[in-house]
Amino acid sequence: MPDWFALSPTEFEYAVAELCREDGCTRVQAIGGAGDLGADVVAYTPDGRKVVTTGTVTTPAARLAKAAGIEIVHADRLDRWADGRDQPPWHHSRTPLPPEGES
């Protein structure tokens, strides 16, 4: 399990992308960059739902996530997911994510 806080932003994106792939996600893309509102990785769950992961979250990104029904995964939960003590975040989502193409 990586030390999430020791990774560069790019290393973090690729580590989370790989974790998504390991848990069955497809079309996984590391997309982070300036103006991305915190979206680092976009992927699709095995059942076709679109998920976005993030590192640190700005206030505008947190507001957008809340409005869009996106669950933010903090470091302790990311650790539990990465080392197998917890399921991927999409198994816990309180708000069902819409299939691709729906909002």
N, C-alpha and C positions, 0 to 999 in steps of 0.2 A: 504494500500500500504506500503510495507516495506521501510525502509531507506536502500537503496542498499549499501551505503558506510559503514554502521554499521554492516553488515552481515559478517560472516566469509566466506572464499571461498566456503566451503561446503554448508553453509546455502544459499549463493547466487545461487549456482548451483541448489539446490532443489527448491528454490523460482521461478527461471526462468522455470524450468521443469514443475512445477505446473501451471504456467501461460500458457505455451504451451498446456498442457492438457486441461485447461479451454477453450482454443480457438480451440479445435477440433483436436489437433495433436495426433498421435498414435505412438506407439513404442518409447516413450520418455525415454531417458537414460541420467542420469548425469554421465559424463565420465571423468571429469577433473582430472588432475594430472600432475606430472612433465613430461615435454617433450610433452605435448599435443598441443603445439603451440597456446594455448588460447582457444581451443575447450572445452567448459564446458558442453554443453547439445547438444545431437543429437536427432532430432525428425523428423517426417514425417507429412507434412501438410495434411489437409483433401483430397486434390487432389493428394497425393502421392509423393510430392516433398520433398527431404531431406533438412533439415535446421540445421544449427549449430549456437549456441549462444555463446557469450563470455563476459567476464568482461573486464578487462584491456587488452590491445593488445600490444604485443611486436612488434618490427619492422619486424622480420621474419614472424610473424603471419599476420601482415597487408599486407605484400607482397604476402603471400600465399592466403589470402582472396581475394585480388584484382585479382590475376591470376586465381582463381577458380570462380570468379563472386559471391563471398559471400559478402553480405551487413553486415557491422558492425553497431550494434545498440548502440548508446551512451546513457548515463544515462537520459538525458532529454526526449528522445524518449521512453526509457524504462518506465519512469514514466507515460507518456501520454498513453502508451499501457496498463499498469497495472491498471490505474484508469479509463479506458474506454473512454478517450478523443481522442484516436487514434486507428486505426485498427492494427492487428498484422503486424509485419514487412514484412511478405511474401506477403501482399497485396500491398506493395509499391515497391517491388524489381524492380530495373531498368533493371536487367539482369535476364531473366527467368531462373529459376533453372531447371536442367535436372531431369527427372524422375529417380527413383532409378535404379542403374545399368548402367547408361549412364554417360559419362563425356564430 
